[in-house]
Amino acid sequence: MANRIHPTAVVGPGVELGSGNVVGPYAVLLGPCTIGDDNWIGPHVVLGTPPEVRRHDHGAAWDGDLVGAGVEVGSGTTLREYTTVHSGSAKTTRIGSDCYVMNKVYLGHDGYVGDGVVIASSVTMGGHVSVGDNANLGMGAIIHQTRVVGPGVMLGMGSVVTRDVPPFAKAFGNPARVQGVNSVGMTRTGLDVADAEDLGRLYASGIDLSVDWPAPAALQPALDWWWARTSAT
């Protein structure tokens, strides 16, 4: 299926588009940038501007002066109007497949957003932030640079994340704190209610989440991802 690109949109050199994408009025896509299939990219969305690193090169990517490690977007993702995603400085900034990103969202350089993530309006994510699969970030939340938000997390609106948030947690506040388990999110991904109850007891026990801790076997893939990400920051 052909891409539908509004005539006012800018698609610069080094941008690779799959098929079936819709690119709205005044959207700006700058290379290096790889975009999959069947994405909806709204008006005034900006992908691939240089990382906000003070001494990083700021080239004219629209003229082929490509700088940075670029941006990658999966397939079936919606990026609503005025969303901005910066090019990576050391590694590609990534948004996965089947994500729904609402208006005025900001994702900083070297960020990672997994698959199936919902990001509400005006969420701000600093550089090197990682967000796991199927997380849900509430309106106006702010995530400090290098922080990790685990798979399946439900983050309350207006929350300020200054510490890593473990998988399937419900977290909210300023600063954000774990307030329970996202049991609805867990069951939607096929996990058992018993797993949610076990995880809730672990979180309520005050266990040190920075070290390996016992958890239901079904949660191990999400925990492995979280530990790998947190140990790398």
Stockholm file with secondary structure:
# STOCKHOLM 1.0

chainA/1-233         MANRIHPTAVVGPGVELGSGNVVGPYAVLLGPCTIGDDNWIGPHVVLGTPPEVRRHDHGAAWDGDLVGAGVEVGSGTTLREYTTVHSGSAKTTRIGSDCYVMNKVYLGHDGYVGDGVVIASSVTMGGHVSVGDNANLGMGAIIHQTRVVGPGVMLGMGSVVTRDVPPFAKAFGNPARVQGVNSVGMTRTGLDVADAEDLGRLYASGIDLSVDWPAPAALQPALDWWWARTSAT
#=GR chainA/1-233 SS CCCEECTTCEECTTEEECSSCEECTTCEECSSEEECSSCEECTTCEEEECCCCTTSCCCCGGGTCCCSSBEEECSSCEECTTCEEECBSSSCEEECSSCEECTTCEECTTCEECTTCEECTTCEECTTCEECTTCEECTTCEECTTCEECTTCEECTTCEECSCBCTTEEEETTTTEEEEECHHHHHHTTCCHHHHHHHHHHHHTTCCTTSCCCCCGGGHHHHHHHHHHHHHC
#=GC SS_cons         CCCEECTTCEECTTEEECSSCEECTTCEECSSEEECSSCEECTTCEEEECCCCTTSCCCCGGGTCCCSSBEEECSSCEECTTCEEECBSSSCEEECSSCEECTTCEECTTCEECTTCEECTTCEECTTCEECTTCEECTTCEECTTCEECTTCEECTTCEECSCBCTTEEEETTTTEEEEECHHHHHHTTCCHHHHHHHHHHHHTTCCTTSCCCCCGGGHHHHHHHHHHHHHC
//
